[in-house]
Amino acid sequence: MKAFVFRPDKCDVCRECEVACTAACSTAPRDSARYAPFIKVYQSPQGPFLRLCKHCEDTPCVDACIGESLQRGPDGIIVQDEKRCVGCFMCNMVCPHGAIKTVMGLEKAFKCTLVCGDGDHPACVAACDRDALQFDDFSTTVKRRRTRKIQGIVKK
């Protein structure tokens, strides 16, 4: 399964990923109440961080969805049928990552479903020219992190 990899050391908080996400997944203008990028970049004292659906193994959002709008697809990705959303926002309340966007003007909740873009890369990843956001095989990502961590330990 593929997953997002965020490299905060490369992010300059330009928010081009947010703009690309909204352009690919929404028709709402940026200054409207209906503007809902599924990816959100924030700046904290520790540096940039990302709010994005992680498509968790344990899915509290799916369990809490009374309209059955959220379901796990056959490929493991949490998909959303927006027409079935009843606007209870329980998914938003239980998401441990704060990744579900509530749009009060529509009385709906929305999340990233990884379906926008060219097929290989979501639109947000393609828009990131600093290479801070990547979309890669999850096991490959874990192996790279372990290798970097081990290399850091050996150098000390």
C-alpha positions as CSV (number, residue, x, y, z in Angstrom):
1,M,0.0,0.0,0.0
2,K,1.2,3.5,-0.8
3,A,1.4,6.2,1.8
4,F,2.3,9.9,2.1
5,V,5.8,10.8,3.3
6,F,6.2,14.3,4.7
7,R,9.7,15.8,5.0
8,P,9.3,18.9,7.3
9,D,12.9,19.9,6.8
10,K,12.2,20.5,3.1
11,C,8.8,22.3,3.5
12,D,8.7,26.1,3.3
13,V,4.9,26.2,4.0
14,C,4.1,27.6,0.6
15,R,0.8,25.7,0.7
16,E,0.9,24.8,-3.1
17,C,-0.1,21.3,-2.1
18,E,-3.3,22.7,-0.6
19,V,-4.1,24.7,-3.7
20,A,-3.5,21.7,-6.0
21,C,-5.6,19.5,-3.7
22,T,-8.5,21.9,-3.9
23,A,-8.1,22.5,-7.6
24,A,-8.2,18.7,-8.2
25,C,-10.9,17.7,-5.7
26,S,-13.1,20.8,-5.3
27,T,-14.7,23.6,-7.4
28,A,-14.9,26.1,-4.5
29,P,-12.9,29.3,-4.7
30,R,-10.1,29.7,-2.1
31,D,-11.9,32.5,-0.2
32,S,-15.2,30.8,0.1
33,A,-16.7,28.9,3.0
34,R,-16.8,25.8,0.8
35,Y,-13.0,25.8,0.2
36,A,-11.8,22.5,1.7
37,P,-8.4,21.2,0.9
38,F,-8.0,17.7,2.2
39,I,-4.4,18.3,3.0
40,K,-3.4,21.1,5.4
41,V,0.0,22.4,6.3
42,Y,0.6,24.2,9.6
43,Q,3.5,26.0,11.1
44,S,4.4,25.2,14.7
45,P,7.4,26.3,16.8
46,Q,8.9,22.8,16.0
47,G,8.5,23.4,12.3
48,P,5.9,22.5,9.7
49,F,3.5,19.6,10.1
50,L,0.8,18.1,7.9
51,R,-2.8,17.2,8.6
52,L,-3.8,14.5,6.1
53,C,-5.8,11.2,6.2
54,K,-3.4,8.4,7.1
55,H,-5.8,5.6,6.0
56,C,-5.3,4.0,9.4
57,E,-5.3,0.2,10.0
58,D,-7.6,0.8,13.0
59,T,-10.3,3.1,11.5
60,P,-12.2,5.0,14.2
61,C,-13.7,7.2,11.5
62,V,-15.3,4.2,9.6
63,D,-16.5,2.8,12.9
64,A,-18.2,6.1,13.9
65,C,-19.8,6.9,10.5
66,I,-23.5,6.3,11.0
67,G,-24.3,7.0,7.3
68,E,-21.7,4.5,6.2
69,S,-20.2,7.2,4.0
70,L,-16.7,6.0,5.0
71,Q,-15.6,2.4,4.1
72,R,-12.3,0.6,3.7
73,G,-11.8,-0.2,0.0
74,P,-10.3,-3.5,-1.3
75,D,-6.9,-1.9,-1.6
76,G,-6.9,-0.7,2.1
77,I,-7.7,2.9,1.3
78,I,-10.5,4.6,3.2
79,V,-12.9,5.8,0.6
80,Q,-15.8,8.2,1.0
81,D,-19.2,8.3,-0.6
82,E,-20.0,12.0,-0.1
83,K,-23.7,11.4,-1.0
84,R,-24.1,9.1,2.0
85,C,-22.7,11.6,4.5
86,V,-25.4,12.7,6.9
87,G,-23.4,15.6,8.4
88,C,-23.2,14.2,11.9
89,F,-19.4,14.9,12.0
90,M,-18.7,11.9,14.2
91,C,-15.8,11.0,11.9
92,N,-14.3,14.4,12.5
93,M,-14.5,14.0,16.3
94,V,-12.9,10.6,16.4
95,C,-10.1,11.0,13.8
96,P,-6.8,10.9,15.8
97,H,-5.1,12.9,13.1
98,G,-7.6,15.8,12.6
99,A,-7.6,14.9,8.9
100,I,-11.3,15.1,8.2
101,K,-12.5,18.5,7.1
102,T,-15.9,19.8,8.1
103,V,-17.6,22.1,5.6
104,M,-20.5,23.7,7.5
105,G,-21.9,25.4,4.4
106,L,-22.4,22.0,2.9
107,E,-23.2,20.2,6.1
108,K,-20.7,17.5,5.1
109,A,-17.4,16.1,6.2
110,F,-14.6,15.4,3.6
111,K,-11.3,13.6,3.6
112,C,-8.5,12.7,1.2
113,T,-9.3,9.6,-0.8
114,L,-6.1,9.5,-2.9
115,V,-8.1,9.6,-6.1
116,C,-7.0,13.0,-7.5
117,G,-4.0,13.4,-9.7
118,D,-2.4,11.5,-12.5
119,G,-2.8,8.0,-11.0
120,D,0.8,7.5,-9.8
121,H,0.9,10.7,-7.7
122,P,-1.9,12.7,-6.1
123,A,-2.1,16.4,-7.2
124,C,-0.7,17.6,-3.9
125,V,2.5,15.6,-4.3
126,A,2.9,16.8,-7.9
127,A,2.6,20.4,-6.8
128,C,5.3,20.2,-4.2
129,D,8.4,21.4,-5.9
130,R,10.5,21.2,-2.8
131,D,10.1,17.4,-2.6
132,A,8.7,17.8,1.0
133,L,5.7,15.7,0.1
134,Q,6.1,12.3,-1.5
135,F,3.9,9.3,-2.2
136,D,5.6,6.0,-1.9
137,D,5.2,2.4,-1.0
138,F,4.7,2.2,2.8
139,S,7.2,-0.7,3.3
140,T,9.8,1.2,1.3
141,T,9.2,4.3,3.4
142,V,9.6,2.4,6.7
143,K,12.9,0.8,5.4
144,R,14.3,4.2,4.4
145,R,13.5,5.6,7.9
146,R,15.1,2.7,9.6
147,T,18.2,2.9,7.4
148,R,18.6,6.7,8.2
149,K,18.1,6.0,11.9
150,I,20.7,3.3,11.9
151,Q,23.1,5.4,9.9
152,G,22.7,8.2,12.5
153,I,23.4,5.8,15.4
154,V,26.5,4.4,13.7
155,K,27.9,7.9,13.0
156,K,27.7,8.9,16.7
